[in-house]
Amino acid sequence: MQILFVSSRSCSVLLAEDGDYYLSTPVRLWLNGAYRGEETRSVVSLYDLQPDTEYTVTAKGDAETRISFRTLRESVSLDVRRFGAAGDGEHDDTPALQAAILCCPPEGRVMIPAGTYRTGPVFLKSGITLELKENAVLALDTDRSRFPVLPGVTFTENGEYLLGSWEGNPLDCFAGALTGIGVADVKIIGRGTVDGRAAEGDWWISPKVKRGAWRGRLFYLRDCRNIAVQGITFRNSPSWNLHPTFSRDLLFCDVAVEAPAVSPNTDGFDPESCSGVRMLGTRFSVGDDCIAIKSGKIYMGRTYKTPCEDLEIAYCAMLDGHGGVTVGSEMAGGVRNVRVHHCYMRGNDRGLRIKTRRGRGKQAVVDNIRFEHVRMDGVKAPMVVNCFYFCDPDGHTPRVQDRKPQPVDEGTPTIGEIVFEDVRAENCRACAAYVLGLPEQPVRRITIRNCTFTFAPDAEPMIPAMADGVEPVSRGGIITANVEQVETENVVIRG
């Protein structure tokens, strides 16, 4: 048992290390001797705790384990109802919510009790805890004309000041439901919900058309540090759900991210040019990639040269969605040192996925990516590496899609070492693995070790990689092209 996170009012615990999102054996929990029920998930959270208080968690499964922790101190607790928030779903509660946040001192808590709070974007402040109690819902306004716009680029004497972002470029976008700009030491906790209500507005209608500004997110961070999010459910975002950019030391624990399967570009979690990121015990079910690790398009990569690095994704569930965990395709600053382990994936089109293309640039180096102890069921193509991804307006042009070697130049990306280990995939459809590198810059090394793949009895042909000229595959094995070294060890393919 391991303590993952502690606030003044809550904690999160890893109950056992040998499961994935789900425990291999259910566990019963006690907190200071009071029974808290049976748990089936590896990562669980405990709420309604008192500040600056010692607690002991006892877990009984195959064996009994105990662990102790002390909650953090709290300078003050502010109830948003006392600031005028109605929580009736009708009144505009934005001013009251924002006032409570602005008035909260360091180490204080802003508490949002049960109720539905109709709100526009709310901006965070350093040094506070924001708690959404059980059955508290922040219901985002559906009228985009009431949303503030974050300018993409503002030119200064010292260069550029960046705020807005859209698909890897510094462009004007609407603020997120919860927005943090340059804030630090913030905790967002609780069993409440942030609901983007995107289907009730026009966010998902003609989603690639800019109207006023580009679509906002539910949770947006820029240039932030030491941020923790625990327990919150995010649903129905206008676009990406959780989008930190140029931020560091981030923890997301026991979160849920939800959107209909048909919703456009509702990625679950897209860290962009961030470092020191941990995503633990979170459940995703969205309309695009569950997790997409990014570092901008060519302008951002060349100008800021900031990779996304030092990430851990563990004990998560990726249910549905185009990809389980994806690197790219906006990765012009590079992605390195990523470990994905003890995760469960079900029903995704592609499970573990890397996608790039010519034009991403020489900073676009993907290296030291490790996928370990991943269980899949019904994932059509478990492992895909694609260097001909046909995104962007020029995605189908010969410059991007030509299979003949091109000159290695300022636009050529690099794929270094990728490891797949202890992957167990059942009911696959297309192939075990599909790797398509650039002929002029082959993938350097792919390792597939201790992996088992079983195909569904009714498997139908599927195009495994989104690139021109790729033929449908059914019940394929390990298919590679333009890879310098492929190492396989103890790989079993059935069906």
N, C-alpha and C positions, 0 to 999 in steps of 0.2 A: 504494500500500500504506500502511496506517495501523495503528499500534498502538492497540488499544482498551482493553487492561487488562493490568496486570503485577502479579504477586504475588512472593513469595519463591521459588516453585517452578513458576510457569507464566506464560503470556502468551496473549492472544487478538489475532488480526490480522484486519483487513479487507483481503482480497487485491485486490479491485477494486471500484470504485464503480458500475459500469454494469450489474451483474446484479440479481437479486433474492435470494432465499434461495440460488439456484444461480448459479454463475458462467456467463457467456456462453461462456467458453472455459476448459477445464480448465487447471490450473496445477500444475507440479511444484515441490516445496519442498525447500530445504536449510537446515539450522540449523548455523551454524559449520562449513560445508563437508560435513556429514553429511546424506545424502539422507533425507528424511522422507516420500517418497511423493507420489502425485498427489492433488490435491484438486479437488472439483467444487462445493464450497460457498463462498460469499462470505466467511463468517466461520469461522475455524478456530482451534483452541487447541493449544498445545504444552505438554507436561507433562514431569515428571521433570527439571526444571532445578535448578541449584544456586543458593543464595542469594548475593546481592551479587556477581553475575557478569555480565560483558558478553557479549551474544549478537548475532549478525547473521543475519537471515532473508533468504534469496535465493529469489525466485519467478520461474519461467520459464514464460511462456505465449506470447502473441503477441510479448511483449517481456520483457526481464529487468529486474527491479527489486530493490532491496535496502533494508533498513531495520534499524537497530540499536536495542537497548534494554539496560537493566541491571535485573536482578532486585532485589527489595528485600532488605534485611538480615533476619536471623531470629535472635531471641535464644535460642531453644531449640526442639527438636522432641520431642514426647511421643508415644509409641506407646501406644494404648489397651490393647494386649495386656499391657503391663507393669502396668496398673492392674487387671487381672483379667478383661478382656473375653475371652470364649471364641471368638466368631465362628463358632459351630457351628450356629446356627439353633435351638438348644434352650434354652440357658441364658438367663436374663434379664440382658442386658448393660447395662441402663439405669444402675445405680449406677456401673459402671466408666466408661462414656462420660461421665456427668455429672461424676465425680470428675476425669477428665483435663481437661475443659473448665475446671472451677473452679480447678484447680491451674496452669493455663497463664498465664504472665506476659505483659505487653504485648509485641507483636511476636513472640510464640511461635506454634508450629504444633502442633495436635493432629492426629495422623495415624492414620487408620483403614485398616489393610491389608485385602487381599482376604479375604473371608469373609462370612457372613450373621450379622448381629447383631440378635437379637430384642430389641426395645426399646420402651419407652413414650415419651411426649414427653420431649424433651431441651431444656434451656434454654441459650441462648447467653450469652456473656460478652463485654464490650467488649475491643477491641484484639487479637483473636486471629485466626488462620487455621485453619479446620477443613478438612482434606483427606480426601476419600473416594477411595482409590486404585481403580484399575481392578478390577472384580469385587468391590468392597466394596458390600454391600447393608445398609441399615438397614431391617429388616423390622418394621413397626409391629405391636405387639400387637393382637389382635382383640377383647380383652375390655375394653369401655368402662368397666367398674367400676374398673379400675386406672388410669384417666386422671385427672389433676388437672383441676379446673374453673376457668376464668377468670371471676370474677364480672363481670357486665356493668357495674354501677354500684355504687360505694362512696361514700357521702356523707361529706364532710369539712367542717372548719370553713371552708375556702376554696372549697367548691363540690363538684365531683364528681371522682372518680378512676375512669377508664374502663379496663377490661381486655378483657372478652369482647365479641364482636360477632356478630350474625347478621342477614344480609340487610339491612344498613343501619341497624340499631337496636342500642343498647347492651344486649345480653342475654347471659346466662350461656352459655358455650360450652366445649367440651373444648379443652384445649391442643393445639397442632399438634405434629407429629412433631419439627420444629425450630421453636422459639419464641424470639422476641427481644422483650423488654420494656425499652424505654428504653436499649438498647445502641447503641454507636457503633463505627465503625472495625472492622468484622467482614468477613472474606472467607471464603466457602464455595466450595471449588474441588474439581476432580477429575473422574474418569470413572466414579465410583460412582453408586449408585442409592438413592433414598429411596422405598420401596414401602409404600403405605398398606394394602395387602391388604384393601381394603374389602369385596370380594366374599366373603372368607373369614369375615367377621363379619356383623353385622346392620346395618351403616351404610347400605346401600342398600335395606333393607327398610323400608317405610313411612317414607320419608326426611323427610316433613314433620311427623312426630310427634316431639315433644320427649321424650327418654328420659334423665332425669338432667340433661342440658344439651343444647344444640344441637350438631350435628356439628362437629368440628374440621377443620382444614386440614392439609396437609402442611408448609407453610412459612407461618408467621404472624409478622408484625412489628407492633408498636404503639409509636409515639413513638420511632422509631429513626432514625439518620442515618449516612450514609456506609457503606452495606452493599453488598457485591458478591457475586454468585453466578455461578459460571463452570462450565460443563461438566456439571453434575449432571443426571441423569435423575430426574424425579418421576413416579410412576405410581400409579394406583388410590387416589386420595385419598378419604377419607370424604365430603368436599364440595369446596369450591373448593381448587385446588392451591396457588397462590401468592397470598397475601393480605396485602400491606402496607397499614397504615392509619395515618394521621396521621404519616407518616414522610417523610424527604426525602433527596435525593442517593443514589439507588439505581441500581445497574447489574446487569442480568441479561444474560449473554453466553454464547452457544453452549450454551444449556440445551435439554432435551427434556422435554415434558409430555405424558403419555399416560393415557388412560382409555378404556374401551369406549364405543362410540357410544350404547349404551343406558343408561349409568350416569347417575344423577340429579344434576343441578346440579354437575357436576365441571368448572366453569369452569377454564380454564388459568391465567389471570393477571388478578387483580382489584385493581388499585391503587385505594385509597379515601382521598380527601382527602389525597393525597400530592403532593409537588412535586419537580421535578428528577429524573425517572425516565427511564431508558434501557433499552429491551428490544431487544437486538441479536442476530441470527443464531440465533433460537430456533425449534424445531419443535414445533407443537401438533397433537394429535389427541385430542379429548376428547368428552364427552357433552353439552356445553352450549356457551356462547360460548367461543371460544378466548381472547379478551381482552375484558374488560368494565371500562370506566373508570367509577368511581363516586365519590360523595361523600355517601352516607347518605340516609336517608329524612327526613321533614319535621322530626322532633325534632332530629336531628343538624344539619340544614341551618340551622334557625332558631337553635339554641343556639350552635353553634360557627362557623358561617359560614366553613367552610374548604373551598375548592374543590380539585379535583384539577387541577393545572396544570403546564405546562412539561414535557410528555412527548414522547419520541421513540421510535417503534416502527419498526424498520428491518431489512431483510434477513431477515425471518422467514417461516416457512411455516405456514399455517393449513390443516390437512388435515382435512376433515370438521368436525363441530361445527355448532351452530345458527347462530352468527355468527362471522365472521372477526375483525373489530375492531368492538366495540360501545361506544357511550357510553350509560350508563344501565342499567336504568331508575332505580336508586337514585342520583339525582344532585341531591339537594335543596340541596347546598352549591355547586353549579355545576361546570362543566368548561370549561377554557379553555386555549388555546395548546397544541394537540396536533398533532403532525406524524407521519403514518404514511406511510412511503415505501419503495420497492424491496422490496415484499413479494409473496409468491406465495400464492394461495388456491385450494384444490381441493375441490369437493364440499360446500361449505357450503350451508346453506339460504339464508342472507343473508350478503353479503360485508362491506360497509361500512355500519354500522347505527347509527342514533341513535333511542333510544326514551325517551319521557317520557309524562306524563299530568297532567291537572288534579290539584291537591293536592300536587305536589312543592314549590311555594312560590316566592316572588319571588326567593330566593337561587339558584334552580335556573336559572341562565343558562348556556347552552351557546354558546360563541363562539370564533371563530378556530380552527376545526378544518379541517385540510388533509390530504387523502388524495391522494398523488402517486406515480406510477410503480408501479402495482399491476397484477399479472398474475393473471387468474382463469381457471379451467377447470372447467366443470360447476357453477358457483355459480348457484343457481336465480334469486335476485333480487340482482343485484350491489350496488345502492345503495338503502337504505331509510331514510327519516326519518319517524317515527311519533309523533305527539303524543297518540294515543288508546290507548296500550299498555294492555292489560287485565290488569295484574298486581294483586296484593293482593286481600283479601277483597271490597272494594267495586269491583273493576275493571270489572264489567259493569253497574254502576248508571248511571242517567241523569246523575248528577253528573259522571261520568267520560266517558261515551260520547255524550252529547247533541251532535248536530252543529249545533244552533242556538247563536249567540253567548251566552256567559255573562258575568257581570260580571268584569272584571279585578280580582282581589283578592289577598289574602295567599297564596293557593294556586296562583296562575297562573305556570307556568314560561315561559321565553323561549328561543327558538332564534335565534341571531344569524347569523353568516356561516359557511357550510360550502362548502368548495372540493373538487371532484373533478377531478383533472387527470392526464392520461396514464394512464388506466385502460383496460386491454385485457382484455375478458371474452369468452371463447369458450364455446359450448355452454350459454348461458343458457336459462332456461325461462319465467319469468314476465314480466318486463319489464326494461328497462334501468335505470330509476330510478322509485321511488315515494315521493312526498313528501306527507304529510298533516299540515298544520298546524292549529292551533286557530283557529276563526273570529274569536274575540275577541283573539287574540294571534298573528297569522300569522308564519310563518317569515320572517325579514327578507331573507335573500339566499342563493340557491343558485347556484353557478357550476359548470358542467360543461364542461370544455375539453379538446380533443385526446383524446377517448375513442372507443373502438370496441367495439361489442357485436355478437356473432354468436350466433344462437339454435340450439339443438340441433334436428336434424331430427325427433326424437321428442318435442319439448317438449309437456308436458301442462299444463292450467290449474293454477295455484297461487295461494293467497291470499298476496299479497306482504307485507302488514303485519298483525300480530296485533292487530286492533281489530274491534269489532263492526260488522257491516254492510259490510265490505270484500268485494267479489266476486272470485272467482278470475279470474286473468289469464293469458293465454298469448301469448307473442311481442309483448308490449306495448312501447311506446316510453318516453318520459319522461312520467310521469303525475303531475300536481301538483294540490293543492288548498290554498287558504289560504297562499299564498306571496306576499310583497310584490314580490320581484324574482327572476326566473329568467334567468340569462345562460348561453347555450349558444354554443359556438364550436368548429367543426370536430368535430362529433359524427357518427359513422357507425353506423347500425343496419342489420344485415343479417339476412335470414331471417325 
